[in-house]
Amino acid sequence: MLPFPTVRVLKGYKMSCSATGTLPIQTKAMWNSSVMANASNVLTIELNKEGKYICEAKNRFGTDKKVFSVKFAGKIAVLVP
């Protein structure tokens, strides 16, 4: 089994899970096996935690999913003189 990809983002980055195919399509976003959101076709989630994420789409013909890991890229500091 191949490992899933890791993406590096800033905390709070927003990501869309979308699918195309025969309607109706139900999409679901999960973090570490916990459901974060459900929607019809497209949903947007905010990445506030590191870990394993899954975007899943399902219709009457089957299910497809994308699995990836999120790591935060770092912190941004604003220095004011």
N, C-alpha and C positions, 0 to 999 in steps of 0.2 A: 504494500500500500504506500502510495506517495504521500509525503507530508503536505499539508495545506499551506498556501502562501501566507506570508506575514506582511501586513501593510503598516507603515509608520505614519501616523497622523498626529495633529495637535488635538488635545482633549477638547471635546465639544464639536468636532468636525461632523457635518451632516452628510449622510449617505442615503441614496435611494436604492430600493430593491424594486425592480420592475420585471415584467414578463410579457412576452407576446405569444399568441397562439389562439386556439379556439376558446371563445368565451363561454361561460364565465371562468375567470381565473382568480384563485384566491392566493394571496401572498402572505407570508409570515416571516418575521424576523425574530431570531433567537440569539441570546447571549448565554454561553455556558449551559445550554439545554433549557433555559427559562425563556418562555415566550415574552417578547417585548411589545410586539404589535401585530395586528392582523388587518388586512385591507383587501379590497378588490383591485387587482392588477398592480397598482403602484403604492408604495409606502416609503416614508422618509423616517430615518432614525438618527438620533444623535449619539455619537460614540463617546460615552463618558467613562467607560471602564475598559481596561485591557482584558484580553482573553479571546476565546473562540466565539466567532459569530457565524450564523447560518442565515442565508436568505433562501427561502423555499417557495416555489410556485407549484400549484396543483390545479388540474382541471380533470374532466372526465376521462382523459386519455392517459393520465399519469402524473408523476411528480418529478421535478427537477430541483436541485439545490446547489448552491455555491457555499463553500466553507472557507473561511479565512481567519487568521489570527490578527488581532490589533495590538500594537505596541505604541505607546506615546512617544513622539519625536523629541520632546523636551519642553522646556518652559520658555516663555517670552518675557523678558524683563524690560520695562521702560524706565530709563534713568532720566530724571528731571533735575537740571542743575539748580 
